[in-house]
Amino acid sequence: MLRKSTLMKNRFIIVLSSLIFIQAAVTYRIISIELVGVTVQLDFSSVLSFKDAGLSETDIRFIATSVTDIYHAAGYTAAFVNNFVIKKEGLLEIHVREGRVAGAIIKGNRRAAAAELEKLLLGSPGDIYNEKVLAERVEAAKKRFSLSALSIKPERSGDGDIILNVMVTERAGTFYGRAWMDMIYGITPMAGYIIPFEYAAADIQAIAGYRDGKFRRTEGDAKLIIPVGGSGLFYFAEFNTARYIDRWETRDFEYTSVTVTPSLGLTFRDGYFRGDFYFSQRIIHLHDYGPSGRFYDSRINMDLRFSSRDFILEPREAKSLDIHFSGGRESLSGKPYIRSLIKGEASLFPVREIRIVPRAGFWFTTSGERFFWSYVYDSSLIGFFNDFTASRWKSTAGLDAEAELSRSFMYMGPFINSGYFLDEAGKRRFRTGTGIKCIVRYEKLDIIIFYAWDIRDTPKNGGVIFSISGRV
């Protein structure tokens, strides 16, 4: 009985092996291959070279595996071939499920707004999951939100899309700093530290400007920020104290101001948009200005910012628009006044190695007091040194060109900026500065150096301006 059972088993194995051999031997005449569901730009030429040939089912499965391998090599590790169909006319359809990112489940965040973090990690709605791009976005998110760790576990949903399970570990504190050559106040270092609490954060900052043997700017600022859930809404209270030595160009003298400014307001963030709405009460002590003594400046302020800088992997591609508007009453003249500032810039790439940056700005105030005016030759109009002209209004425009000399490290190119303004004597003026700039970026450190001059003059009479910034 045992021998008969063994014999029957052997006959079954022989028949099955014969069927598999026959199946493997069957070939299909494939005239063309079509990839269905492919939206990313990848090189599938090695796969398409199999067309116009006799292919077995084993060959076809090898082609399907090759398609998946091409995706995975490019970082699209959630993509796979879920089906293939052989049509009568010799068409082989290979159906691909690429794996789009459908959303994120974020845990562990207390101060970082979940909506902002999700937007930075996911990119544009419906992007294909790519682990290489995601790794870059994780590093950008850690820097943007001061996180010590950010772990992500992708999970496929029932419809084949990808859900990111995100675990956030927030950092104990973040130090940041910057130093630059200010056109008015000289060499200006700034240092700040963000102190996180369980459901809030404090931002403490100190600035000093040194020029001609004097500290012409000393400033301290402390800000408490309290998020409201994960809605992108924040309450804040701020306290600022500062001392400035300013120069009145047409009257050829200096005056000193000491200010104390408490502010209270709220911030709303939603994707590229940020809005600050707050009330500020500035107490001003003036010396050698003309009228000296204590004065007050009470204002309602609105700051709006539209910027992609915090949500893209390459900051050089960012576009931004900033709008400030405030109104109130100051006791120096005893009159109400308003002030407004609008500035924006964009990034254009005729080729990948060349960046063109158009920029423009406009400043305006109704105040007749020179103390509330803006310096003309600041960072928006460079190339003019030792000129302290201030204006009630000015409009500026500029154009930069940057060539990438070393991949993601060094950039250099010319720039030009012009300004049209009302000077201190009430005359309309037009000025243009030009020069060359060099940018060096290394990890979290940015260095920008300008050599600029008045376009009516020669380059030898120009000067150097620099900016160094970083975060730890």
C-alpha positions in Angstrom: 0.0 0.0 0.0 2.9 2.3 0.8 4.5 1.6 -2.5 1.3 2.4 -4.4 0.9 5.7 -2.6 4.5 6.6 -3.4 4.1 5.7 -7.0 1.0 7.9 -7.3 2.9 10.8 -5.7 5.8 10.5 -8.1 3.4 10.4 -11.1 1.8 13.6 -9.8 5.1 15.4 -9.5 6.1 14.4 -13.0 2.8 15.7 -14.5 3.1 19.0 -12.5 6.7 19.5 -13.6 5.6 18.8 -17.2 2.9 21.5 -17.0 5.3 24.0 -15.5 7.8 23.3 -18.3 5.1 23.6 -21.0 3.9 26.9 -19.4 7.4 28.3 -19.3 7.9 27.2 -22.9 4.9 29.2 -24.0 6.0 32.5 -25.6 4.1 35.7 -26.5 4.8 37.9 -29.4 5.2 41.3 -27.9 5.3 44.2 -30.4 5.2 47.1 -27.9 5.3 47.7 -24.2 3.2 50.4 -22.4 3.8 51.5 -18.8 0.4 52.4 -17.3 0.3 54.7 -14.2 3.7 56.1 -14.6 3.9 59.9 -13.8 7.6 60.4 -12.7 10.4 61.0 -15.2 12.7 57.9 -15.1 14.7 56.1 -17.6 12.8 52.9 -18.6 14.8 52.3 -21.8 16.2 49.0 -20.5 12.7 47.7 -20.1 11.3 49.0 -23.4 14.1 47.3 -25.2 12.3 43.9 -24.8 9.6 44.9 -27.3 9.2 43.2 -30.7 10.3 39.8 -29.3 9.0 36.5 -28.2 8.7 36.6 -24.4 7.7 33.9 -21.9 5.8 34.6 -18.8 9.0 34.3 -16.8 10.5 37.0 -19.1 7.5 39.2 -18.5 7.7 38.9 -14.8 11.4 39.8 -15.0 10.4 43.0 -16.9 7.9 43.8 -14.2 10.5 43.3 -11.5 12.9 45.5 -13.5 10.3 48.3 -13.5 10.0 48.1 -9.8 13.8 48.1 -9.4 14.1 51.3 -11.4 11.6 53.0 -9.2 13.3 51.8 -6.0 16.8 52.9 -7.2 15.5 56.4 -7.6 14.0 56.4 -4.1 10.4 55.6 -5.0 10.4 52.6 -2.7 6.6 52.4 -2.4 6.1 51.9 -6.1 5.4 48.4 -7.5 3.9 46.6 -10.5 0.5 45.4 -9.4 -0.6 43.8 -12.7 0.3 43.2 -16.4 -2.0 42.5 -19.3 -1.1 41.0 -22.7 -3.4 42.3 -25.4 -4.2 40.3 -28.6 -2.5 42.9 -30.8 0.9 42.2 -29.2 0.7 45.0 -26.6 2.1 44.3 -23.1 0.6 46.7 -20.5 2.5 46.9 -17.3 0.4 48.6 -14.6 2.3 50.5 -11.9 1.0 51.7 -8.5 3.4 54.5 -7.6 2.3 55.2 -4.0 1.2 58.7 -3.5 1.6 60.3 0.0 -2.0 60.8 1.2 -1.3 62.3 4.7 0.5 62.1 8.0 -0.3 61.2 11.5 1.9 63.3 13.8 2.6 62.5 17.5 4.9 64.0 20.1 4.7 67.6 18.9 3.9 70.2 21.5 5.2 73.5 20.1 5.6 72.6 16.4 2.3 73.2 14.6 1.1 69.9 13.1 -0.2 71.5 10.0 3.1 73.3 9.2 5.1 70.2 9.9 2.8 68.1 7.7 3.1 70.5 4.8 6.9 70.6 5.0 7.1 66.8 5.1 4.5 66.0 2.4 5.4 68.8 -0.1 2.7 69.3 -2.7 -0.6 67.4 -2.4 -0.4 64.0 -4.1 3.4 63.8 -4.4 4.8 60.3 -5.0 6.5 58.8 -1.9 10.3 59.1 -2.3 12.5 58.1 0.7 15.4 60.1 -0.6 13.4 63.3 -0.8 11.7 62.5 2.5 15.1 62.3 4.2 16.0 65.8 3.0 12.6 67.1 4.2 13.2 65.5 7.6 16.5 67.4 7.9 14.7 70.6 6.8 11.9 70.1 9.3 14.4 69.4 12.2 16.1 72.7 11.4 12.9 74.7 10.9 11.2 73.5 14.1 14.2 73.0 16.3 13.7 69.2 16.6 16.3 66.8 18.0 14.8 63.8 16.3 12.1 63.0 13.7 11.3 59.4 13.0 8.9 58.4 10.2 7.3 55.0 9.4 5.4 54.8 6.1 2.3 52.7 6.0 0.3 51.7 3.0 -3.4 52.4 3.2 -6.2 50.2 1.8 -6.2 52.1 -1.5 -2.4 51.8 -2.0 -1.5 55.3 -0.9 1.0 56.1 1.8 0.4 57.4 5.3 3.4 58.7 7.2 3.4 57.9 10.9 5.6 60.7 12.4 7.1 60.8 15.9 8.5 64.2 17.0 11.2 64.7 19.6 11.6 68.4 20.3 14.9 69.9 21.2 15.8 71.3 24.6 17.0 74.6 23.2 18.3 76.3 20.0 21.1 78.8 19.6 21.2 81.0 16.6 23.3 84.0 15.5 24.2 86.4 12.8 26.8 89.2 12.2 26.6 91.7 9.4 27.9 95.1 8.2 25.0 97.5 8.8 25.2 100.6 6.5 24.1 102.8 9.4 25.2 101.2 12.7 28.4 99.4 11.5 29.5 95.8 12.5 26.4 94.3 14.0 26.5 90.9 15.8 23.3 89.3 17.0 22.8 86.2 19.2 19.6 84.5 20.2 18.4 81.4 22.1 15.1 79.7 21.9 14.1 78.1 25.3 11.3 75.5 25.0 8.8 74.8 27.8 6.3 72.1 27.9 3.6 74.0 26.0 5.3 77.3 25.1 8.7 78.8 24.1 10.8 81.8 24.9 13.0 83.6 22.3 15.7 85.8 23.8 17.8 88.0 21.5 20.6 90.5 21.9 22.0 92.9 19.2 24.9 95.4 19.1 26.1 97.7 16.4 29.6 99.2 16.5 30.9 102.1 14.3 33.4 104.9 14.6 34.4 104.0 18.1 30.8 103.9 19.5 28.2 101.3 20.1 25.5 103.0 18.0 23.0 100.2 18.5 22.3 98.0 21.5 19.1 96.1 21.8 17.6 93.3 23.8 14.4 91.4 23.1 12.4 88.7 24.9 9.4 87.0 23.5 7.1 84.4 25.0 5.2 82.3 22.5 2.2 80.1 23.4 0.6 77.8 20.7 -3.1 77.2 20.7 -3.3 73.4 20.1 -2.1 72.5 16.6 -4.2 75.1 14.8 -1.3 77.3 13.7 -2.5 80.1 16.1 -0.1 81.5 18.7 -0.4 84.1 21.4 2.7 86.2 22.2 4.0 88.8 24.6 7.2 90.7 23.8 9.4 93.1 25.6 12.1 95.1 23.8 14.6 97.7 25.0 17.0 99.5 22.8 19.5 102.4 22.6 20.3 104.0 19.2 22.7 106.8 18.2 21.4 108.2 14.9 22.7 110.8 12.6 20.6 113.6 11.0 22.3 114.1 7.6 21.1 117.6 6.6 21.6 119.1 10.1 25.0 117.3 10.6 24.5 116.2 14.2 23.8 113.1 16.2 21.0 112.3 18.6 20.4 109.4 21.0 17.2 107.5 21.7 16.4 105.0 24.4 13.2 103.0 24.0 11.2 100.5 26.0 8.5 98.7 24.1 6.1 96.0 25.4 3.9 94.3 22.8 1.0 91.9 23.0 -0.6 90.0 20.1 -1.2 86.9 18.2 0.3 85.0 15.2 -1.4 82.9 12.7 0.4 80.5 10.4 -1.1 78.5 7.6 1.3 77.0 5.0 3.2 79.8 3.2 1.2 82.5 5.1 2.1 84.1 8.4 0.3 87.0 10.0 1.2 88.9 13.2 -1.4 91.2 14.7 -0.4 93.1 17.9 -0.5 96.3 19.9 2.8 98.0 21.0 3.4 100.8 23.4 6.8 102.4 22.9 8.3 104.7 25.6 11.0 107.0 24.0 13.7 109.0 25.8 15.3 111.4 23.3 18.5 113.4 23.8 19.9 116.1 21.5 17.2 115.7 19.0 15.6 119.1 19.3 12.8 118.5 21.7 14.3 116.2 24.3 12.7 114.2 27.1 10.1 111.4 27.3 7.6 110.7 24.5 5.2 107.9 23.7 4.3 106.0 20.5 1.1 103.8 20.7 0.4 101.6 17.6 -1.7 98.8 16.3 0.5 96.7 13.9 -0.1 94.1 11.2 2.7 92.1 9.6 1.9 89.7 6.8 4.3 87.3 5.1 3.9 85.0 2.2 7.0 82.9 1.8 7.9 79.4 0.6 11.3 79.4 2.2 10.4 77.2 5.2 8.6 74.6 3.0 11.0 73.8 0.2 14.3 71.9 0.2 16.3 74.5 -1.7 16.1 78.0 -0.1 17.4 79.6 -3.3 14.1 78.8 -5.0 12.1 80.7 -2.4 9.7 83.5 -3.2 8.5 86.0 -0.6 6.2 89.0 0.0 6.2 91.0 3.2 3.6 93.6 4.1 3.7 95.8 7.2 1.1 98.3 8.2 0.7 100.2 11.4 -1.1 103.2 12.7 -1.3 105.1 16.0 -0.4 108.3 17.7 2.9 109.7 19.0 3.4 112.4 21.5 6.5 113.9 19.8 4.2 115.9 17.4 1.0 115.0 19.1 -0.5 113.8 15.8 -1.8 110.4 14.6 0.2 108.7 11.8 0.5 105.6 9.7 3.4 103.7 8.3 3.6 101.0 5.7 6.3 98.7 4.1 5.9 96.3 1.2 8.8 94.3 -0.2 9.1 91.1 -2.2 11.5 89.0 -4.2 11.3 86.0 -6.5 13.7 83.4 -7.9 14.0 82.6 -11.6 16.2 79.9 -13.1 16.8 80.2 -16.9 19.1 77.2 -16.4 19.8 75.2 -13.2 23.2 76.9 -12.6 21.9 80.5 -13.0 19.6 82.2 -10.6 18.0 85.6 -11.4 16.5 87.5 -8.4 14.2 90.5 -9.0 13.2 92.4 -5.9 11.2 95.5 -5.1 10.1 97.5 -2.0 8.2 100.6 -0.9 8.2 102.5 2.4 5.9 105.2 3.5 4.9 107.2 6.6 2.6 110.2 7.1 4.7 111.4 10.1 6.5 114.7 9.7 9.0 113.9 12.4 12.4 112.8 11.1 12.6 110.3 14.1 9.9 108.1 12.5 11.4 108.2 9.0 13.5 105.4 7.4 17.1 105.6 6.3 17.4 105.6 2.5 20.7 103.8 2.1 20.1 100.6 4.1 20.2 97.0 2.9 17.5 97.7 0.2 19.8 100.2 -1.5 23.5 99.5 -1.1 26.5 101.0 -2.8 26.4 104.3 -0.8 28.6 104.8 2.3 28.6 107.5 5.0 25.3 108.9 3.8 22.6 109.0 6.6 19.7 110.6 4.6 16.3 109.6 5.8 13.0 109.8 4.0 9.2 109.8 4.5 8.9 107.6 1.5 11.1 105.6 -0.8 10.7 102.9 -3.5 13.5 100.5 -4.4 14.0 97.8 -7.0 16.9 95.5 -7.7 18.1 92.6 -9.9 20.7 90.0 -8.9 22.3 87.3 -11.0 24.0 84.3 -9.4 26.1 81.6 -11.1 26.6 78.3 -9.2 30.4 78.0 -9.0 30.4 74.9 -6.7 27.4 72.7 -6.4 25.2 73.8 -3.4 28.2 75.6 -1.9 29.4 78.8 -3.7 27.5 81.3 -5.9 28.7 84.5 -7.4 27.4 87.2 -9.7 26.6 90.9 -10.3 23.7 92.9 -8.9 22.1 96.4 -9.4 19.7 98.3 -7.2 18.0 101.6 -7.6 15.9 103.9 -5.3 13.6 106.8 -5.9 12.9 108.8 -2.7 12.1 112.1 -1.0 15.2 113.4 0.8 15.3 115.4 4.0 15.1 118.7 2.1 11.9 117.6 0.4 13.6 117.0 -3.0 12.9 113.9 -5.1 16.1 111.9 -5.8 17.0 108.8 -7.9 20.1 106.8 -7.1 21.6 103.5 -8.4 24.2 101.3 -6.9 25.9 98.2 -8.4 28.5 95.6 -7.6 29.2 91.9 -7.2 28.3 89.5 -4.5 29.5 86.0 -3.4 27.5 83.5 -1.4 28.9 80.5 0.5 26.5 78.0 2.1 27.8 75.2 4.3 25.4 73.1 6.3 23.7 75.6 8.7 26.1 78.5 7.9 25.4 81.2 5.3 28.0 83.8 4.3 27.2 86.7 1.9 29.8 89.3 0.8 29.0 92.3 -1.3 31.4 94.7 -3.0 29.3 97.7 -4.0 29.6 101.2 -5.4 27.6 104.2 -6.7 27.1 103.6 -10.4 28.1 107.2 -11.1 31.5 106.5 -9.5 34.3 104.1 -10.1 34.6 100.6 -8.4 37.7 101.7 -6.5 35.6 104.0 -4.4 33.2 101.2 -3.4 33.0 99.3 -0.1 32.5 95.8 1.4 29.3 94.7 3.1 28.9 91.2 4.6 26.4 89.0 6.4 27.1 85.7 8.3 24.3 83.7 9.8 23.9 80.3 11.4 22.0 78.0 13.7 23.0 75.3 16.2 
